[in-house]
Amino acid sequence: QKEVEQNSGPLSVPEGAIASLNCTYSDRGSQSFFWYRQYSGKSPELIMSIYSNGDKEDGRFTAQLNKASQYVSLLIRDSQPSDSATYLCAVNRDDKIIFGKGTRLHILP
Amino acid sequence: ETGVTQTPRHLVMGMTNKKSLKCEQHLGHNAMYWYKQSAKKPLELMFVYSLEERVENNSVPSRFSPECPNSSHLFLHLHTLQPEDSALYLCASSQALGYEQYFGPGTRLTVT
């Protein structure tokens, strides 16, 4: 099992809808979780950090963490064409940040 | 300058050249990283420094040589590269190991 798994996509979502991105991780002891957005040809940009079970909201973004099921998700409400990017999930394992391979999100105008 | 800066932003070099990539962080962080990202491929961690000590070297060929003279600066020295080394080279920093990382804009390297 890969340490951090994401569906590579592309995930196509109509403009204005909710985009749901999922990530699973293998190390039950992981404590910190991050979501990054990467536009094509650009560097990753941190958009959310989450440390506790439950939901964390920041504007149109909501991160959800379920440690018992070992998954973390990112919801994007009212999706905009500018949200089209690759979203990277990252997990802290023993003070190492392990990145997933990313999910490509395409918002359909 | 704020955040993490990288120079140059673009570099074209021949296989026999020697060049260096520079990274500087203005965040007061204690850990710095080099990543390689080839076209449409995932991030590959190359080197990790914590408090100026190298703590990770992920089987990177010796033609890549990192240097961390202080906690704010990180270099990647390049020599006798191969065309397959063409990629986006990203520098990142974090408060400490395991904390969220902040990336610089990257250096787009082309080896001819």
Backbone of each chain as ProteinMPNN parsed JSONL, in Angstrom:
{"seq_chain_A": "QKEVEQNSGPLSVPEGAIASLNCTYSDRGSQSFFWYRQYSGKSPELIMSIYSNGDKEDGRFTAQLNKASQYVSLLIRDSQPSDSATYLCAVNRDDKIIFGKGTRLHILP", "coords_chain_A": {"N_chain_A": [[0.849, -1.203, 0.0], [0.551, 2.199, -0.872], [1.977, 5.048, 0.753], [0.636, 7.53, 0.834], [-2.275, 8.005, -0.785], [-3.942, 9.077, -3.678], [-6.583, 9.627, -5.976], [-5.744, 9.954, -9.317], [-7.234, 11.323, -11.173], [-8.395, 12.89, -14.298], [-10.647, 14.877, -12.304], [-13.712, 16.018, -13.069], [-15.76, 18.772, -12.618], [-18.756, 20.612, -12.576], [-18.937, 24.176, -12.917], [-19.642, 26.042, -10.023], [-20.55, 23.904, -8.553], [-19.902, 21.455, -5.906], [-16.641, 20.405, -5.324], [-15.045, 17.418, -4.529], [-12.315, 16.074, -3.017], [-10.253, 13.342, -2.346], [-8.158, 11.52, -0.033], [-6.13, 8.931, 1.121], [-4.223, 7.425, 3.763], [-1.457, 5.487, 5.014], [-0.102, 5.214, 7.452], [-1.056, 4.884, 10.653], [-0.268, 6.414, 12.76], [0.095, 9.002, 11.914], [-0.058, 12.551, 12.255], [-0.389, 15.129, 11.29], [-1.829, 16.934, 8.585], [-2.046, 18.018, 5.228], [-3.155, 20.142, 2.592], [-2.315, 20.997, -0.686], [-2.308, 23.219, -3.461], [-1.565, 23.109, -6.884], [-0.879, 24.815, -9.685], [-0.499, 24.314, -13.212], [2.829, 24.093, -14.163], [3.646, 25.681, -12.085], [4.628, 26.272, -8.623], [3.797, 24.258, -5.699], [1.182, 25.359, -3.516], [0.336, 26.006, -0.242], [-2.84, 25.337, 1.047], [-4.524, 24.388, 3.075], [-4.295, 23.197, 6.431], [-4.684, 20.499, 8.665], [-5.305, 19.018, 11.81], [-6.823, 17.736, 13.701], [-9.49, 15.386, 14.236], [-12.449, 15.746, 12.286], [-14.035, 18.645, 10.836], [-12.571, 21.406, 9.113], [-12.893, 24.684, 8.231], [-12.253, 27.099, 5.699], [-13.005, 29.788, 4.159], [-14.104, 29.024, 0.952], [-13.164, 26.501, 1.148], [-13.111, 23.311, 2.725], [-11.594, 21.169, 4.914], [-11.56, 17.762, 5.796], [-11.077, 15.385, 8.296], [-10.553, 12.045, 9.175], [-9.325, 10.066, 11.35], [-9.638, 7.47, 12.263], [-10.523, 6.051, 10.061], [-8.521, 6.662, 8.398], [-8.429, 8.69, 6.417], [-8.386, 11.738, 4.584], [-10.026, 14.586, 3.402], [-10.82, 17.097, 0.942], [-13.049, 19.646, 0.429], [-14.384, 21.749, -2.013], [-16.338, 24.432, -2.26], [-18.832, 25.998, -4.38], [-17.408, 25.888, -6.893], [-14.923, 27.294, -9.001], [-13.666, 28.226, -12.264], [-11.014, 28.976, -11.863], [-10.201, 27.282, -9.899], [-9.29, 25.05, -11.098], [-6.756, 22.81, -11.135], [-3.952, 20.891, -9.885], [-4.315, 19.008, -6.976], [-2.59, 18.397, -4.083], [-2.207, 16.048, -1.558], [-0.757, 15.868, 1.634], [1.065, 14.255, 4.213], [2.176, 14.052, 7.55], [4.592, 11.921, 8.593], [6.352, 10.616, 11.086], [7.869, 13.009, 11.346], [8.437, 13.431, 8.711], [7.32, 14.777, 5.715], [5.085, 13.377, 3.614], [4.166, 13.334, 0.325], [1.243, 12.911, -1.662], [0.473, 11.804, -5.024], [-1.2, 13.511, -6.249], [-4.332, 14.942, -7.356], [-5.867, 15.756, -10.333], [-7.923, 18.444, -10.951], [-10.66, 19.595, -12.782], [-12.563, 22.269, -13.538], [-15.573, 22.735, -15.027], [-16.683, 25.208, -17.192]], "CA_chain_A": [[0.0, 0.0, 0.0], [1.298, 3.433, -0.921], [1.828, 5.781, 2.004], [-0.41, 8.535, 0.64], [-2.911, 7.677, -2.055], [-4.958, 9.953, -4.227], [-7.009, 9.333, -7.329], [-5.04, 10.921, -10.168], [-8.172, 12.116, -11.959], [-8.958, 14.159, -13.843], [-11.975, 14.996, -11.739], [-14.401, 17.129, -13.741], [-16.863, 19.27, -11.799], [-19.337, 21.823, -13.175], [-18.787, 25.431, -12.195], [-20.676, 26.281, -9.023], [-20.812, 22.686, -7.775], [-18.906, 21.129, -4.878], [-15.606, 19.446, -5.708], [-14.639, 16.605, -3.384], [-11.031, 15.429, -3.27], [-10.013, 12.4, -1.257], [-6.787, 11.071, 0.178], [-5.974, 7.957, 2.203], [-2.833, 7.281, 4.193], [-1.251, 4.152, 5.563], [0.462, 5.218, 8.802], [-2.089, 5.275, 11.617], [0.292, 7.379, 13.704], [0.235, 10.335, 11.318], [-0.718, 13.545, 13.099], [-0.629, 16.408, 10.602], [-2.274, 16.675, 7.222], [-1.995, 19.279, 4.488], [-3.575, 20.182, 1.193], [-1.633, 21.982, -1.523], [-2.813, 23.413, -4.814], [-0.474, 23.366, -7.816], [-1.232, 25.117, -11.064], [0.444, 23.755, -14.174], [4.075, 24.838, -14.324], [3.91, 26.511, -10.903], [4.981, 25.523, -7.424], [2.663, 23.98, -4.805], [0.785, 26.418, -2.593], [-0.413, 25.451, 0.886], [-4.152, 25.938, 1.2], [-5.168, 23.975, 4.326], [-3.658, 22.256, 7.34], [-5.665, 19.977, 9.624], [-4.597, 18.203, 12.786], [-7.777, 17.026, 14.563], [-10.651, 14.797, 13.568], [-13.569, 16.647, 12.058], [-13.98, 19.561, 9.713], [-11.958, 22.722, 9.266], [-13.359, 25.484, 7.105], [-11.543, 28.343, 5.395], [-13.619, 30.315, 2.938], [-14.814, 28.001, 0.174], [-12.494, 25.218, 1.357], [-13.301, 22.576, 3.975], [-10.822, 19.934, 5.052], [-12.189, 16.805, 6.704], [-10.127, 14.368, 8.73], [-11.082, 10.898, 9.919], [-8.133, 9.275, 11.656], [-9.997, 6.056, 12.424], [-10.604, 5.486, 8.715], [-7.283, 7.056, 7.728], [-8.603, 9.473, 5.209], [-8.553, 13.191, 4.679], [-10.636, 15.068, 2.166], [-10.922, 18.548, 0.725], [-14.232, 20.057, -0.316], [-14.344, 23.109, -2.552], [-17.717, 24.856, -2.576], [-18.971, 27.022, -5.42], [-16.188, 25.726, -7.698], [-14.668, 28.286, -10.028], [-12.64, 27.777, -13.224], [-9.682, 29.212, -11.306], [-9.86, 26.167, -9.011], [-8.709, 23.982, -11.915], [-5.355, 22.654, -10.723], [-3.678, 19.612, -9.232], [-4.364, 19.148, -5.525], [-1.695, 17.443, -3.44], [-2.401, 15.727, -0.151], [0.523, 15.593, 2.283], [0.875, 13.698, 5.548], [3.376, 14.012, 8.379], [4.892, 10.598, 9.164], [7.651, 10.644, 11.785], [8.54, 14.269, 10.989], [8.637, 13.517, 7.275], [6.108, 15.086, 4.968], [4.948, 12.496, 2.456], [3.186, 13.88, -0.613], [0.584, 12.074, -2.639], [0.793, 12.146, -6.403], [-2.081, 14.599, -6.653], [-5.546, 14.763, -8.156], [-6.141, 16.867, -11.248], [-9.301, 18.911, -10.897], [-11.026, 20.437, -13.913], [-13.871, 22.884, -13.342], [-16.188, 22.951, -16.338], [-17.445, 26.475, -17.199]], "C_chain_A": [[0.875, 1.241, 0.0], [1.013, 4.24, 0.328], [0.711, 6.804, 1.943], [-1.001, 8.311, -0.744], [-3.982, 8.686, -2.427], [-5.342, 9.436, -5.609], [-6.415, 10.394, -8.249], [-5.972, 11.81, -10.977], [-7.92, 11.959, -13.458], [-10.376, 14.031, -13.297], [-12.617, 16.225, -12.358], [-15.648, 17.49, -12.959], [-17.449, 20.51, -12.474], [-19.1, 23.044, -12.286], [-19.963, 25.647, -11.248], [-20.988, 25.075, -8.152], [-19.736, 22.508, -6.71], [-17.931, 20.102, -5.434], [-15.137, 18.724, -4.455], [-13.388, 15.813, -3.745], [-10.683, 14.555, -2.069], [-8.57, 11.918, -1.223], [-6.817, 10.04, 1.306], [-4.499, 7.799, 2.521], [-2.678, 6.001, 4.977], [-0.79, 4.15, 7.022], [-0.552, 5.755, 9.801], [-1.582, 6.317, 12.606], [0.455, 8.777, 13.155], [-0.613, 11.343, 12.083], [-1.09, 14.833, 12.374], [-0.909, 16.129, 9.14], [-2.42, 18.011, 6.495], [-2.555, 19.087, 3.093], [-2.864, 21.322, 0.492], [-2.344, 22.045, -2.867], [-1.625, 23.737, -5.714], [-1.044, 23.603, -9.207], [-0.135, 24.603, -11.977], [1.66, 24.656, -14.334], [4.452, 25.709, -13.15], [4.256, 25.634, -9.709], [3.748, 25.272, -6.561], [2.45, 25.117, -3.812], [-0.055, 25.783, -1.49], [-1.765, 26.133, 1.0], [-4.837, 25.552, 2.511], [-4.234, 23.067, 5.113], [-4.733, 21.768, 8.294], [-4.965, 18.972, 10.52], [-5.545, 17.34, 13.626], [-8.907, 16.441, 13.736], [-11.755, 15.833, 13.407], [-13.325, 17.526, 10.856], [-13.253, 20.842, 10.097], [-12.294, 23.519, 8.018], [-12.519, 26.737, 6.955], [-12.086, 28.844, 4.072], [-14.4, 29.233, 2.215], [-14.242, 26.6, 0.39], [-12.863, 24.625, 2.716], [-12.445, 21.324, 3.921], [-11.523, 19.055, 6.08], [-11.179, 15.705, 7.022], [-10.841, 13.293, 9.525], [-9.909, 9.961, 10.171], [-8.457, 7.786, 11.796], [-10.038, 5.354, 11.067], [-9.398, 5.855, 7.863], [-7.543, 7.727, 6.388], [-8.772, 10.948, 5.544], [-9.102, 13.667, 3.341], [-10.642, 16.586, 2.133], [-12.162, 18.808, -0.111], [-14.041, 21.501, -0.769], [-15.762, 23.465, -2.965], [-17.711, 25.911, -3.652], [-17.722, 27.031, -6.314], [-16.12, 26.755, -8.817], [-13.647, 27.743, -11.03], [-11.222, 27.964, -12.693], [-9.263, 28.141, -10.301], [-9.266, 24.993, -9.783], [-7.208, 23.922, -11.67], [-5.17, 21.209, -10.27], [-3.617, 19.846, -7.729], [-3.564, 18.009, -4.894], [-2.071, 17.288, -1.978], [-1.025, 15.409, 0.429], [0.278, 15.203, 3.736], [2.205, 13.686, 6.289], [3.514, 12.608, 8.964], [6.284, 10.681, 9.773], [8.492, 11.843, 11.361], [8.98, 14.316, 9.532], [7.303, 13.845, 6.631], [6.097, 14.224, 3.718], [3.84, 13.064, 1.576], [2.538, 12.765, -1.429], [0.912, 12.554, -4.039], [-0.15, 13.203, -6.975], [-3.28, 14.162, -7.468], [-5.731, 15.985, -9.035], [-7.621, 17.183, -11.223], [-9.552, 19.844, -12.071], [-12.435, 20.959, -13.668], [-14.421, 23.262, -14.712], [-17.021, 24.225, -16.327], [-18.894, 26.261, -17.638]], "O_chain_A": [[1.829, 1.335, 0.773], [-0.07, 4.134, 0.905], [-0.071, 6.937, 2.885], [-0.302, 8.415, -1.753], [-4.807, 9.088, -1.606], [-4.511, 8.873, -6.322], [-6.561, 11.591, -7.998], [-5.59, 12.895, -11.417], [-7.288, 10.983, -13.863], [-11.178, 13.214, -13.749], [-12.127, 17.342, -12.193], [-16.487, 16.636, -12.67], [-16.692, 21.38, -12.903], [-19.07, 22.941, -11.06], [-21.122, 25.46, -11.619], [-21.631, 25.217, -7.113], [-18.791, 23.291, -6.619], [-18.337, 19.06, -5.949], [-14.863, 19.356, -3.435], [-13.401, 14.989, -4.659], [-10.805, 14.982, -0.921], [-7.866, 11.909, -2.234], [-7.462, 10.259, 2.332], [-3.637, 8.009, 1.667], [-3.644, 5.485, 5.539], [-1.055, 3.194, 7.751], [-0.87, 6.944, 9.794], [-2.378, 7.024, 13.223], [0.917, 9.664, 13.872], [-1.73, 11.043, 12.505], [-2.001, 15.545, 12.794], [-0.327, 15.231, 8.532], [-2.861, 19.003, 7.075], [-2.444, 18.016, 2.496], [-2.808, 22.448, 0.986], [-2.904, 21.057, -3.343], [-0.773, 24.548, -5.351], [-1.615, 22.703, -9.822], [1.018, 24.472, -11.567], [1.525, 25.848, -14.611], [5.465, 26.407, -13.197], [4.185, 24.407, -9.781], [2.758, 25.994, -6.677], [3.396, 25.745, -3.338], [-1.041, 25.102, -1.769], [-1.842, 27.361, 1.045], [-5.658, 26.319, 3.014], [-3.483, 22.276, 4.542], [-5.605, 22.541, 8.692], [-4.143, 18.178, 10.064], [-5.128, 16.332, 14.196], [-9.234, 16.947, 12.663], [-11.966, 16.681, 14.274], [-12.524, 17.208, 9.977], [-13.31, 21.297, 11.24], [-12.02, 23.092, 6.896], [-12.122, 27.359, 7.94], [-11.682, 28.387, 3.003], [-15.268, 28.593, 2.808], [-14.781, 25.622, -0.13], [-12.923, 25.331, 3.722], [-12.558, 20.519, 2.997], [-12.014, 19.539, 7.1], [-10.518, 15.169, 6.132], [-11.627, 13.582, 10.427], [-9.545, 9.161, 9.31], [-7.623, 6.939, 11.477], [-9.632, 4.198, 10.947], [-9.277, 5.4, 6.725], [-6.952, 7.374, 5.367], [-9.228, 11.33, 6.622], [-8.685, 13.198, 2.282], [-10.491, 17.257, 3.155], [-12.316, 18.27, -1.208], [-13.596, 22.356, -0.004], [-16.318, 22.881, -3.895], [-16.73, 26.633, -3.83], [-17.065, 28.062, -6.466], [-17.112, 27.046, -9.486], [-12.842, 26.882, -10.676], [-10.326, 27.192, -13.035], [-8.102, 28.095, -9.894], [-8.787, 24.037, -9.174], [-6.482, 24.871, -11.965], [-6.11, 20.414, -10.275], [-2.95, 20.769, -7.264], [-3.823, 16.831, -5.136], [-2.232, 18.271, -1.254], [-0.216, 14.748, -0.223], [-0.602, 15.75, 4.4], [3.239, 13.347, 5.714], [2.664, 12.159, 9.734], [7.277, 10.801, 9.055], [9.677, 11.708, 11.057], [9.807, 15.148, 9.159], [6.278, 13.252, 6.969], [6.983, 14.326, 2.87], [2.711, 13.251, 2.031], [3.195, 11.805, -1.83], [1.554, 13.589, -4.216], [0.086, 13.726, -8.064], [-3.248, 13.152, -8.171], [-5.75, 17.114, -8.547], [-8.465, 16.313, -11.442], [-8.773, 20.761, -12.331], [-13.388, 20.183, -13.599], [-13.798, 24.019, -15.458], [-17.967, 24.333, -15.547], [-19.668, 27.217, -17.699]]}, "seq_chain_B": "ETGVTQTPRHLVMGMTNKKSLKCEQHLGHNAMYWYKQSAKKPLELMFVYSLEERVENNSVPSRFSPECPNSSHLFLHLHTLQPEDSALYLCASSQALGYEQYFGPGTRLTVT", "coords_chain_B": {"N_chain_B": [[11.998, 41.227, 0.152], [9.873, 38.414, 0.442], [8.774, 35.301, 1.936], [9.762, 32.403, 0.174], [12.416, 32.467, -1.999], [13.787, 31.836, -5.239], [16.571, 31.531, -7.384], [18.323, 31.023, -10.479], [15.219, 31.723, -12.257], [14.824, 30.447, -14.617], [16.874, 28.193, -16.431], [19.187, 27.226, -18.788], [21.375, 24.763, -19.681], [24.37, 23.188, -20.852], [25.508, 19.778, -21.091], [28.06, 19.633, -20.1], [28.433, 21.763, -18.48], [28.794, 23.687, -15.392], [26.689, 24.709, -12.886], [24.793, 26.6, -10.445], [21.946, 26.441, -8.331], [20.024, 28.672, -6.415], [18.476, 29.178, -3.264], [16.522, 31.034, -1.033], [15.147, 31.657, 2.107], [12.835, 33.681, 3.851], [11.51, 33.384, 6.193], [12.278, 32.638, 8.678], [12.619, 29.964, 9.16], [13.717, 26.593, 10.054], [14.23, 24.319, 8.605], [15.002, 23.063, 5.38], [14.427, 22.186, 1.942], [15.046, 20.332, -1.081], [13.332, 19.62, -4.05], [12.548, 17.669, -6.945], [10.683, 18.002, -9.904], [9.552, 16.438, -12.578], [8.114, 16.77, -15.886], [4.645, 16.614, -15.633], [4.757, 14.792, -13.565], [4.949, 13.361, -10.213], [6.07, 15.064, -7.2], [9.483, 14.702, -6.299], [11.376, 14.082, -3.59], [14.553, 15.349, -2.881], [16.723, 16.305, -1.191], [17.102, 16.991, 2.32], [17.478, 19.425, 4.79], [18.093, 20.184, 8.153], [18.461, 22.588, 10.545], [20.81, 23.309, 9.292], [22.08, 20.899, 8.907], [22.458, 18.054, 6.865], [19.855, 15.834, 6.585], [18.59, 14.008, 5.071], [19.014, 12.186, 2.096], [17.953, 11.297, -0.796], [18.933, 8.98, -2.487], [20.132, 10.396, -4.582], [21.791, 11.203, -7.621], [25.356, 11.81, -7.778], [25.988, 13.993, -9.295], [24.414, 16.03, -8.529], [24.771, 18.328, -5.999], [24.193, 19.37, -2.813], [24.185, 22.336, -0.733], [24.195, 23.945, 2.36], [24.712, 26.738, 3.776], [23.776, 28.329, 5.854], [20.818, 28.764, 7.904], [19.064, 30.119, 6.299], [19.698, 29.923, 3.648], [20.044, 27.887, 0.769], [21.675, 25.822, -1.509], [21.95, 24.274, -4.735], [24.232, 22.551, -6.366], [25.214, 21.923, -9.644], [26.517, 19.619, -11.996], [27.831, 18.2, -14.98], [25.323, 17.287, -16.041], [22.5, 15.327, -17.234], [20.272, 15.008, -20.068], [17.829, 13.999, -19.082], [17.65, 15.138, -16.638], [16.393, 17.476, -16.87], [13.926, 19.54, -15.602], [11.55, 20.879, -13.209], [12.877, 22.456, -10.497], [12.368, 22.596, -7.155], [12.454, 24.48, -4.218], [11.862, 24.331, -0.737], [10.745, 25.398, 2.512], [10.398, 24.88, 6.074], [9.096, 25.381, 9.383], [10.117, 23.522, 11.174], [11.225, 20.091, 10.992], [8.638, 18.114, 9.649], [6.647, 19.988, 9.807], [4.306, 22.174, 8.081], [5.2, 22.861, 4.712], [6.613, 25.482, 2.802], [6.784, 26.589, -0.442], [9.195, 27.736, -2.862], [9.202, 29.569, -6.022], [10.406, 27.977, -7.895], [12.924, 26.637, -10.147], [13.175, 26.396, -13.542], [14.746, 24.034, -15.26], [16.631, 23.268, -18.09], [18.402, 20.87, -19.784], [20.713, 20.63, -22.275]], "CA_chain_B": [[11.597, 39.889, -0.297], [9.126, 37.641, 1.424], [8.578, 33.905, 1.609], [10.887, 31.629, -0.331], [12.802, 32.913, -3.331], [14.724, 30.961, -5.942], [17.209, 32.078, -8.574], [17.497, 31.742, -11.449], [13.905, 31.118, -12.489], [14.996, 29.584, -15.785], [18.283, 27.912, -16.683], [19.503, 26.276, -19.851], [22.785, 24.438, -19.574], [24.868, 22.026, -21.561], [25.83, 18.647, -20.219], [29.393, 19.781, -19.503], [28.471, 22.978, -17.662], [28.559, 23.666, -13.947], [25.841, 25.831, -12.472], [24.214, 26.451, -9.111], [20.634, 26.996, -8.022], [20.019, 29.302, -5.1], [17.193, 29.315, -2.581], [16.605, 31.829, 0.195], [13.865, 31.785, 2.791], [12.746, 34.867, 4.707], [10.446, 33.015, 7.125], [12.831, 32.229, 9.96], [12.469, 28.515, 9.288], [14.926, 25.835, 10.377], [14.388, 23.172, 7.708], [14.909, 23.403, 3.961], [14.281, 20.993, 1.112], [15.079, 20.377, -2.552], [12.503, 18.665, -4.761], [12.558, 17.663, -8.405], [9.402, 17.631, -10.489], [9.588, 16.31, -14.039], [6.838, 17.121, -16.517], [3.449, 15.824, -15.325], [5.105, 13.727, -12.624], [4.857, 13.819, -8.829], [7.252, 15.608, -6.532], [10.498, 13.77, -5.822], [12.234, 14.697, -2.585], [15.971, 15.086, -3.146], [17.551, 16.535, -0.003], [16.484, 17.676, 3.454], [18.393, 19.99, 5.774], [17.505, 20.696, 9.38], [19.481, 23.333, 11.285], [22.009, 23.298, 8.437], [22.637, 19.551, 8.781], [21.71, 17.239, 5.925], [19.236, 14.725, 7.298], [18.048, 13.05, 4.125], [19.549, 12.224, 0.741], [17.167, 10.205, -1.365], [19.574, 8.28, -3.61], [20.295, 11.357, -5.675], [23.124, 11.065, -8.254], [26.369, 12.727, -7.248], [26.076, 15.206, -10.113], [23.689, 17.036, -7.76], [25.454, 18.495, -4.733], [23.556, 20.443, -2.064], [24.977, 23.066, 0.255], [23.355, 24.781, 3.22], [25.675, 27.487, 4.589], [23.079, 28.813, 7.043], [19.421, 28.305, 7.893], [18.263, 30.89, 5.347], [20.153, 29.719, 2.276], [20.256, 26.52, 0.29], [22.156, 25.794, -2.889], [22.064, 22.982, -5.406], [25.29, 22.666, -7.369], [24.942, 20.999, -10.746], [27.623, 19.424, -12.934], [27.712, 17.084, -15.937], [23.948, 16.782, -15.999], [21.97, 14.583, -18.368], [18.998, 15.589, -20.532], [16.701, 13.572, -18.236], [17.625, 15.974, -15.435], [15.544, 18.64, -17.164], [12.765, 19.463, -14.702], [11.334, 22.017, -12.314], [13.515, 22.211, -9.21], [11.642, 23.364, -6.152], [12.974, 24.606, -2.866], [10.822, 24.575, 0.25], [11.221, 25.51, 3.886], [9.387, 24.692, 7.106], [9.518, 25.816, 10.718], [10.942, 22.406, 11.629], [10.848, 18.875, 10.27], [7.282, 17.656, 9.889], [5.695, 21.1, 9.725], [3.916, 22.491, 6.716], [6.278, 23.387, 3.909], [6.315, 26.59, 1.9], [7.612, 26.41, -1.629], [9.584, 28.818, -3.735], [8.58, 29.503, -7.35], [11.045, 26.947, -8.698], [13.829, 26.915, -11.271], [12.916, 25.527, -14.682], [16.063, 23.663, -15.79], [16.691, 22.512, -19.341], [19.748, 20.39, -20.079], [20.792, 20.37, -23.721]], "C_chain_B": [[10.862, 39.173, 0.817], [9.071, 36.192, 0.993], [9.872, 33.227, 1.181], [11.188, 32.083, -1.758], [13.809, 31.943, -3.934], [15.288, 31.712, -7.152], [18.169, 31.05, -9.162], [16.13, 31.085, -11.587], [13.946, 30.16, -13.688], [16.486, 29.406, -16.021], [18.376, 26.89, -17.8], [20.998, 26.008, -19.764], [23.136, 23.203, -20.391], [25.311, 20.963, -20.583], [27.191, 18.794, -19.548], [29.498, 20.996, -18.585], [28.415, 22.676, -16.185], [27.75, 24.902, -13.598], [25.346, 25.564, -11.054], [22.844, 27.09, -9.046], [20.683, 27.538, -6.599], [18.602, 29.398, -4.56], [17.428, 30.123, -1.315], [15.214, 31.911, 0.811], [13.928, 32.912, 3.817], [11.714, 34.642, 5.809], [10.96, 32.63, 8.5], [12.724, 30.736, 10.221], [13.808, 27.826, 9.54], [15.157, 24.625, 9.48], [14.2, 23.629, 6.263], [15.025, 22.142, 3.118], [14.534, 21.325, -0.364], [14.191, 19.253, -3.086], [12.764, 18.787, -6.255], [11.159, 17.276, -8.873], [9.534, 17.63, -12.008], [8.186, 16.532, -14.577], [5.749, 16.104, -16.176], [3.755, 14.64, -14.423], [5.031, 14.258, -11.205], [6.173, 14.419, -8.328], [8.19, 14.477, -6.115], [11.382, 14.517, -4.825], [13.68, 14.322, -2.852], [16.792, 15.164, -1.858], [16.737, 17.267, 1.054], [17.59, 18.174, 4.372], [17.577, 20.47, 6.975], [18.624, 21.333, 10.193], [20.838, 23.186, 10.613], [22.684, 21.936, 8.336], [21.786, 18.765, 7.777], [21.161, 16.029, 6.661], [18.651, 13.689, 6.351], [18.662, 13.286, 2.757], [18.933, 11.03, 0.036], [17.79, 9.625, -2.626], [19.709, 9.177, -4.826], [21.687, 11.186, -6.286], [24.082, 12.149, -7.781], [26.559, 13.965, -8.114], [25.227, 16.345, -9.529], [24.346, 17.125, -6.384], [24.831, 19.645, -3.961], [24.538, 21.109, -1.106], [24.032, 23.959, 1.038], [24.266, 25.552, 4.167], [25.073, 28.083, 5.864], [21.597, 28.485, 6.898], [18.557, 29.054, 6.887], [18.577, 30.58, 3.894], [20.395, 28.252, 1.98], [20.66, 26.596, -1.166], [22.072, 24.369, -3.423], [23.058, 23.168, -6.538], [25.131, 21.55, -8.393], [26.183, 20.848, -11.624], [27.435, 18.141, -13.723], [26.336, 16.449, -15.879], [23.59, 16.074, -17.295], [20.653, 15.224, -18.821], [17.813, 15.198, -19.658], [16.644, 14.321, -16.906], [16.822, 17.258, -15.662], [14.255, 18.499, -16.376], [12.58, 20.808, -14.02], [11.945, 21.654, -10.961], [12.936, 23.181, -8.188], [12.37, 23.328, -4.822], [11.792, 24.856, -1.934], [11.473, 24.755, 1.616], [10.06, 25.256, 4.838], [9.97, 25.091, 8.446], [10.472, 24.774, 11.332], [10.515, 21.197, 10.812], [9.425, 18.482, 10.65], [6.227, 18.734, 9.864], [5.362, 21.381, 8.262], [5.052, 23.205, 5.998], [5.754, 24.498, 3.0], [7.314, 26.552, 0.759], [7.995, 27.734, -2.276], [8.973, 28.628, -5.113], [9.216, 28.462, -8.266], [12.013, 27.497, -9.735], [13.523, 25.903, -12.357], [14.255, 25.262, -15.363], [15.909, 22.858, -17.067], [18.142, 22.154, -19.614], [19.8, 20.0, -21.547], [22.023, 19.54, -24.057]], "O_chain_B": [[11.197, 39.315, 1.993], [9.294, 35.879, -0.176], [10.934, 33.455, 1.76], [10.306, 32.078, -2.616], [14.586, 31.311, -3.218], [14.568, 32.431, -7.845], [18.771, 30.279, -8.416], [15.922, 29.986, -11.072], [13.191, 29.189, -13.748], [17.269, 30.338, -15.84], [17.736, 25.839, -17.766], [21.798, 26.944, -19.773], [22.317, 22.306, -20.589], [25.469, 21.224, -19.391], [27.451, 18.148, -18.533], [30.545, 21.228, -17.98], [28.045, 21.579, -15.766], [28.105, 26.016, -13.984], [25.463, 24.454, -10.536], [22.608, 28.147, -9.63], [21.293, 26.95, -5.706], [17.655, 29.663, -5.299], [18.417, 29.919, -0.612], [14.232, 32.197, 0.126], [14.911, 33.078, 4.539], [11.111, 35.595, 6.302], [10.171, 32.327, 9.395], [12.738, 30.297, 11.371], [14.876, 28.382, 9.282], [16.192, 23.968, 9.594], [13.351, 24.469, 5.966], [15.643, 21.159, 3.528], [14.275, 22.437, -0.825], [14.276, 18.106, -2.649], [13.143, 19.844, -6.76], [10.532, 16.365, -8.333], [9.618, 18.683, -12.639], [7.203, 16.491, -13.837], [5.905, 14.904, -16.399], [3.095, 13.604, -14.504], [5.048, 15.471, -10.999], [7.225, 14.289, -8.955], [7.748, 13.43, -5.641], [12.058, 15.479, -5.189], [14.009, 13.149, -3.027], [17.471, 14.207, -1.484], [15.828, 18.041, 0.751], [18.523, 17.438, 4.693], [16.517, 21.077, 6.826], [19.624, 20.682, 10.494], [21.862, 22.972, 11.262], [23.755, 21.827, 7.74], [20.557, 18.802, 7.829], [21.913, 15.285, 7.29], [18.259, 12.606, 6.784], [18.812, 14.424, 2.313], [19.345, 9.89, 0.248], [17.233, 9.765, -3.715], [19.435, 8.766, -5.954], [22.665, 11.039, -5.553], [23.672, 13.256, -7.431], [27.236, 14.904, -7.694], [25.316, 17.485, -9.983], [24.465, 16.12, -5.683], [24.922, 20.791, -4.4], [25.561, 20.54, -0.725], [23.18, 24.64, 0.467], [24.564, 25.067, 5.258], [25.786, 28.313, 6.841], [21.176, 27.976, 5.859], [17.418, 28.654, 6.646], [17.806, 30.935, 3.003], [20.88, 27.491, 2.818], [20.071, 27.334, -1.956], [22.117, 23.396, -2.67], [22.78, 23.841, -7.531], [24.938, 20.386, -8.042], [26.829, 21.84, -11.96], [26.946, 17.136, -13.207], [26.197, 15.24, -15.694], [24.276, 16.203, -18.309], [19.995, 15.907, -18.036], [16.88, 15.986, -19.504], [15.697, 14.155, -16.137], [16.607, 18.032, -14.729], [13.571, 17.479, -16.462], [13.351, 21.745, -14.228], [11.565, 20.653, -10.354], [13.006, 24.401, -8.338], [12.835, 22.282, -4.369], [10.83, 25.523, -2.313], [12.602, 24.322, 1.844], [8.894, 25.394, 4.468], [11.188, 25.133, 8.621], [11.493, 25.119, 11.928], [9.561, 21.266, 10.036], [9.054, 18.512, 11.823], [5.034, 18.435, 9.895], [6.028, 20.904, 7.344], [5.764, 24.027, 6.574], [4.627, 24.457, 2.508], [8.525, 26.491, 0.969], [7.242, 28.707, -2.248], [8.294, 27.63, -5.353], [8.641, 28.102, -9.293], [11.932, 28.656, -10.141], [13.598, 24.696, -12.129], [14.832, 26.162, -15.973], [15.152, 21.888, -17.119], [19.007, 23.028, -19.669], [19.035, 19.152, -22.007], [22.254, 19.223, -25.224]]}, "name": "protein", "num_of_chains": 2, "seq": "QKEVEQNSGPLSVPEGAIASLNCTYSDRGSQSFFWYRQYSGKSPELIMSIYSNGDKEDGRFTAQLNKASQYVSLLIRDSQPSDSATYLCAVNRDDKIIFGKGTRLHILPETGVTQTPRHLVMGMTNKKSLKCEQHLGHNAMYWYKQSAKKPLELMFVYSLEERVENNSVPSRFSPECPNSSHLFLHLHTLQPEDSALYLCASSQALGYEQYFGPGTRLTVT"}
